[in-house]
Amino acid sequence: MDYNTAIAELETLLARLQEVPADIDQLHARVARAEAIIAGCRAQLRGAEEALAKLGETEE
């Protein structure tokens, strides 16, 4: 999933989390999904940071 799609899904999940969930299972599933998306976004950001750091090393 690309970063922008992930952020959009996180925004949707956040809106749903702010609603009163039908049951604890729905709440748990939404939180678990959000955690997974956040982990993926963090990995993408780390990859971008590493690529920029390498680019900076080659220019020095």
The first five atom37 places (N, CA, C, CB, O) and aatype in JSON, in Angstrom:
{
  "aatype": [12, 3, 18, 2, 16, 0, 9, 0, 6, 10, 6, 16, 10, 10, 0, 1, 10, 5, 6, 19, 14, 0, 3, 9, 3, 5, 10, 8, 0, 1, 19, 0, 1, 0, 6, 0, 9, 9, 0, 7, 4, 1, 0, 5, 10, 1, 7, 0, 6, 6, 0, 10, 0, 11, 10, 7, 6, 16, 6, 6],
  "atom_mask": [
    [1, 1, 1, 1, 1],
    [1, 1, 1, 1, 1],
    [1, 1, 1, 1, 1],
    [1, 1, 1, 1, 1],
    [1, 1, 1, 1, 1],
    [1, 1, 1, 1, 1],
    [1, 1, 1, 1, 1],
    [1, 1, 1, 1, 1],
    [1, 1, 1, 1, 1],
    [1, 1, 1, 1, 1],
    [1, 1, 1, 1, 1],
    [1, 1, 1, 1, 1],
    [1, 1, 1, 1, 1],
    [1, 1, 1, 1, 1],
    [1, 1, 1, 1, 1],
    [1, 1, 1, 1, 1],
    [1, 1, 1, 1, 1],
    [1, 1, 1, 1, 1],
    [1, 1, 1, 1, 1],
    [1, 1, 1, 1, 1],
    [1, 1, 1, 1, 1],
    [1, 1, 1, 1, 1],
    [1, 1, 1, 1, 1],
    [1, 1, 1, 1, 1],
    [1, 1, 1, 1, 1],
    [1, 1, 1, 1, 1],
    [1, 1, 1, 1, 1],
    [1, 1, 1, 1, 1],
    [1, 1, 1, 1, 1],
    [1, 1, 1, 1, 1],
    [1, 1, 1, 1, 1],
    [1, 1, 1, 1, 1],
    [1, 1, 1, 1, 1],
    [1, 1, 1, 1, 1],
    [1, 1, 1, 1, 1],
    [1, 1, 1, 1, 1],
    [1, 1, 1, 1, 1],
    [1, 1, 1, 1, 1],
    [1, 1, 1, 1, 1],
    [1, 1, 1, 0, 1],
    [1, 1, 1, 1, 1],
    [1, 1, 1, 1, 1],
    [1, 1, 1, 1, 1],
    [1, 1, 1, 1, 1],
    [1, 1, 1, 1, 1],
    [1, 1, 1, 1, 1],
    [1, 1, 1, 0, 1],
    [1, 1, 1, 1, 1],
    [1, 1, 1, 1, 1],
    [1, 1, 1, 1, 1],
    [1, 1, 1, 1, 1],
    [1, 1, 1, 1, 1],
    [1, 1, 1, 1, 1],
    [1, 1, 1, 1, 1],
    [1, 1, 1, 1, 1],
    [1, 1, 1, 0, 1],
    [1, 1, 1, 1, 1],
    [1, 1, 1, 1, 1],
    [1, 1, 1, 1, 1],
    [1, 1, 1, 1, 1]
  ],
  "atom_positions": [
    [[0.86, -1.16, 0.0], [0.0, 0.0, 0.0], [0.91, 1.23, 0.0], [-0.98, -0.01, 1.23], [1.88, 1.3, 0.75]],
    [[0.59, 2.2, -0.84], [1.41, 3.39, -0.85], [1.07, 4.29, 0.34], [1.23, 4.16, -2.18], [0.02, 4.14, 0.97]],
    [[1.96, 5.21, 0.63], [1.86, 6.04, 1.84], [0.57, 6.85, 1.87], [3.06, 6.98, 1.93], [-0.1, 6.9, 2.91]],
    [[0.2, 7.47, 0.77], [-1.01, 8.31, 0.75], [-2.28, 7.48, 0.97], [-1.12, 9.06, -0.58], [-3.2, 7.93, 1.65]],
    [[-2.31, 6.3, 0.42], [-3.45, 5.4, 0.63], [-3.53, 4.99, 2.1], [-3.35, 4.16, -0.27], [-4.61, 4.93, 2.68]],
    [[-2.36, 4.71, 2.68], [-2.32, 4.31, 4.09], [-2.82, 5.44, 4.98], [-0.9, 3.91, 4.49], [-3.58, 5.2, 5.92]],
    [[-2.39, 6.66, 4.7], [-2.83, 7.81, 5.51], [-4.34, 8.0, 5.38], [-2.08, 9.1, 5.07], [-5.01, 8.29, 6.37]],
    [[-4.86, 7.84, 4.19], [-6.3, 7.97, 3.99], [-7.07, 6.92, 4.79], [-6.65, 7.87, 2.5], [-8.1, 7.21, 5.39]],
    [[-6.55, 5.69, 4.78], [-7.22, 4.64, 5.55], [-7.12, 4.91, 7.05], [-6.61, 3.26, 5.22], [-8.07, 4.66, 7.79]],
    [[-5.98, 5.42, 7.49], [-5.84, 5.78, 8.9], [-6.85, 6.85, 9.31], [-4.41, 6.26, 9.18], [-7.42, 6.79, 10.4]],
    [[-7.05, 7.82, 8.44], [-8.03, 8.87, 8.73], [-9.44, 8.29, 8.85], [-7.99, 9.96, 7.64], [-10.21, 8.7, 9.72]],
    [[-9.76, 7.35, 7.99], [-11.06, 6.69, 8.06], [-11.19, 5.89, 9.35], [-11.26, 5.77, 6.85], [-12.22, 5.94, 10.02]],
    [[-10.13, 5.16, 9.69], [-10.15, 4.38, 10.93], [-10.29, 5.29, 12.15], [-8.87, 3.54, 11.05], [-11.02, 4.97, 13.09]],
    [[-9.6, 6.41, 12.14], [-9.69, 7.35, 13.26], [-11.11, 7.85, 13.43], [-8.74, 8.54, 13.04], [-11.62, 7.93, 14.55]],
    [[-11.75, 8.18, 12.33], [-13.14, 8.63, 12.41], [-14.03, 7.54, 12.99], [-13.65, 9.05, 11.02], [-14.91, 7.82, 13.79]],
    [[-13.8, 6.3, 12.58], [-14.59, 5.18, 13.1], [-14.3, 4.91, 14.57], [-14.33, 3.92, 12.28], [-15.19, 4.54, 15.33]],
    [[-13.04, 5.11, 14.98], [-12.68, 4.91, 16.38], [-13.33, 5.96, 17.28], [-11.17, 4.93, 16.55], [-13.57, 5.7, 18.46]],
    [[-13.6, 7.13, 16.73], [-14.22, 8.19, 17.51], [-15.73, 7.97, 17.67], [-13.96, 9.53, 16.86], [-16.36, 8.58, 18.53]],
    [[-16.28, 7.09, 16.85], [-17.67, 6.71, 16.98], [-17.79, 5.68, 18.09], [-18.24, 6.16, 15.63], [-16.79, 5.06, 18.48]],
    [[-18.96, 5.5, 18.59], [-19.18, 4.45, 19.58], [-19.22, 3.12, 18.82], [-20.51, 4.68, 20.4], [-20.11, 2.9, 18.0]],
    [[-18.25, 2.22, 19.1], [-18.23, 0.95, 18.38], [-19.39, 0.06, 18.79], [-16.9, 0.23, 18.6], [-19.89, 0.13, 19.91]],
    [[-19.78, -0.79, 17.87], [-20.87, -1.72, 18.15], [-20.46, -2.71, 19.23], [-21.3, -2.46, 16.87], [-21.29, -3.1, 20.06]],
    [[-19.21, -3.12, 19.23], [-18.74, -4.06, 20.24], [-17.22, -3.98, 20.37], [-19.18, -5.49, 19.9], [-16.55, -3.35, 19.55]],
    [[-16.71, -4.62, 21.37], [-15.28, -4.58, 21.66], [-14.47, -5.25, 20.55], [-14.99, -5.26, 22.99], [-13.33, -4.87, 20.31]],
    [[-15.04, -6.24, 19.88], [-14.33, -6.91, 18.8], [-14.06, -5.95, 17.64], [-15.12, -8.12, 18.32], [-12.99, -5.97, 17.04]],
    [[-15.06, -5.11, 17.32], [-14.87, -4.12, 16.26], [-13.79, -3.12, 16.66], [-16.19, -3.38, 15.96], [-12.94, -2.77, 15.85]],
    [[-13.82, -2.68, 17.9], [-12.82, -1.74, 18.39], [-11.43, -2.35, 18.29], [-13.14, -1.33, 19.84], [-10.49, -1.72, 17.81]],
    [[-11.3, -3.58, 18.74], [-10.01, -4.27, 18.69], [-9.52, -4.41, 17.25], [-10.12, -5.65, 19.34], [-8.34, -4.18, 16.98]],
    [[-10.39, -4.78, 16.35], [-10.0, -4.96, 14.95], [-9.54, -3.64, 14.34], [-11.17, -5.53, 14.15], [-8.57, -3.6, 13.59]],
    [[-10.24, -2.56, 14.66], [-9.87, -1.25, 14.11], [-8.52, -0.8, 14.66], [-10.95, -0.21, 14.43], [-7.69, -0.27, 13.91]],
    [[-8.3, -0.98, 15.94], [-7.03, -0.59, 16.54], [-5.89, -1.43, 15.96], [-7.09, -0.74, 18.07], [-4.83, -0.9, 15.66]],
    [[-6.11, -2.72, 15.82], [-5.09, -3.6, 15.25], [-4.75, -3.19, 13.82], [-5.55, -5.06, 15.3], [-3.58, -3.18, 13.44]],
    [[-5.75, -2.86, 13.04], [-5.53, -2.43, 11.65], [-4.74, -1.12, 11.64], [-6.88, -2.26, 10.9], [-3.8, -0.96, 10.85]],
    [[-5.11, -0.19, 12.5], [-4.41, 1.09, 12.57], [-2.94, 0.86, 12.95], [-5.08, 2.03, 13.58], [-2.05, 1.49, 12.37]],
    [[-2.69, 0.0, 13.9], [-1.31, -0.3, 14.3], [-0.51, -0.88, 13.14], [-1.3, -1.28, 15.48], [0.65, -0.52, 12.95]],
    [[-1.13, -1.75, 12.38], [-0.44, -2.35, 11.23], [-0.13, -1.3, 10.17], [-1.3, -3.48, 10.63], [0.96, -1.3, 9.59]],
    [[-1.06, -0.42, 9.91], [-0.83, 0.63, 8.92], [0.27, 1.57, 9.39], [-2.14, 1.42, 8.65], [1.14, 1.95, 8.61]],
    [[0.23, 1.95, 10.67], [1.25, 2.85, 11.21], [2.63, 2.2, 11.1], [0.93, 3.21, 12.68], [3.6, 2.88, 10.75]],
    [[2.73, 0.92, 11.4], [4.01, 0.22, 11.28], [4.51, 0.26, 9.84], [3.88, -1.24, 11.76], [5.7, 0.47, 9.6]],
    [[3.62, 0.05, 8.9], [4.0, 0.11, 7.48], [4.46, 1.49, 7.07], [0.0, 0.0, 0.0], [5.42, 1.63, 6.32]],
    [[3.77, 2.52, 7.55], [4.15, 3.9, 7.23], [5.51, 4.22, 7.83], [3.09, 4.9, 7.75], [6.34, 4.86, 7.18]],
    [[5.74, 3.79, 9.06], [7.04, 4.03, 9.69], [8.16, 3.36, 8.9], [7.03, 3.52, 11.14], [9.23, 3.94, 8.73]],
    [[7.91, 2.16, 8.43], [8.91, 1.44, 7.63], [9.2, 2.2, 6.34], [8.44, 0.01, 7.32], [10.36, 2.31, 5.93]],
    [[8.17, 2.72, 5.7], [8.37, 3.48, 4.48], [9.16, 4.75, 4.75], [7.02, 3.83, 3.84], [10.05, 5.12, 3.98]],
    [[8.85, 5.42, 5.86], [9.57, 6.64, 6.21], [11.03, 6.35, 6.53], [8.89, 7.33, 7.39], [11.92, 7.11, 6.14]],
    [[11.28, 5.25, 7.26], [12.66, 4.87, 7.55], [13.42, 4.59, 6.25], [12.7, 3.62, 8.47], [14.58, 4.99, 6.1]],
    [[12.77, 3.91, 5.33], [13.4, 3.64, 4.04], [13.74, 4.91, 3.29], [0.0, 0.0, 0.0], [14.81, 5.02, 2.68]],
    [[12.84, 5.87, 3.33], [13.09, 7.15, 2.66], [14.24, 7.89, 3.34], [11.82, 8.02, 2.66], [15.09, 8.47, 2.67]],
    [[14.27, 7.86, 4.67], [15.36, 8.52, 5.4], [16.7, 7.87, 5.06], [15.11, 8.44, 6.93], [17.69, 8.58, 4.85]],
    [[16.74, 6.55, 4.99], [17.98, 5.85, 4.66], [18.42, 6.19, 3.23], [17.79, 4.34, 4.81], [19.61, 6.39, 2.98]],
    [[17.48, 6.25, 2.32], [17.83, 6.58, 0.94], [18.37, 8.0, 0.85], [16.6, 6.43, 0.02], [19.33, 8.25, 0.12]],
    [[17.78, 8.93, 1.6], [18.27, 10.31, 1.6], [19.66, 10.4, 2.24], [17.29, 11.22, 2.34], [20.51, 11.15, 1.79]],
    [[19.86, 9.62, 3.29], [21.17, 9.62, 3.94], [22.24, 9.1, 2.98], [21.15, 8.77, 5.22], [23.33, 9.66, 2.91]],
    [[21.93, 8.04, 2.25], [22.88, 7.49, 1.27], [23.15, 8.5, 0.17], [22.34, 6.19, 0.68], [24.29, 8.65, -0.29]],
    [[22.1, 9.18, -0.26], [22.26, 10.19, -1.3], [23.18, 11.3, -0.8], [20.88, 10.76, -1.72], [24.04, 11.78, -1.53]],
    [[22.99, 11.71, 0.46], [23.84, 12.73, 1.04], [25.29, 12.28, 1.15], [0.0, 0.0, 0.0], [26.2, 13.1, 1.0]],
    [[25.5, 11.01, 1.42], [26.87, 10.47, 1.52], [27.58, 10.49, 0.18], [26.84, 9.04, 2.07], [28.78, 10.75, 0.11]],
    [[26.86, 10.21, -0.88], [27.48, 10.15, -2.2], [27.8, 11.55, -2.72], [26.57, 9.43, -3.19], [28.68, 11.7, -3.57]],
    [[27.12, 12.56, -2.23], [27.36, 13.93, -2.68], [28.53, 14.57, -1.95], [26.11, 14.77, -2.51], [29.04, 15.59, -2.4]],
    [[28.95, 14.01, -0.83], [30.03, 14.61, -0.06], [31.39, 14.28, -0.59], [29.95, 14.19, 1.36], [32.4, 14.72, -0.03]]
  ]
}
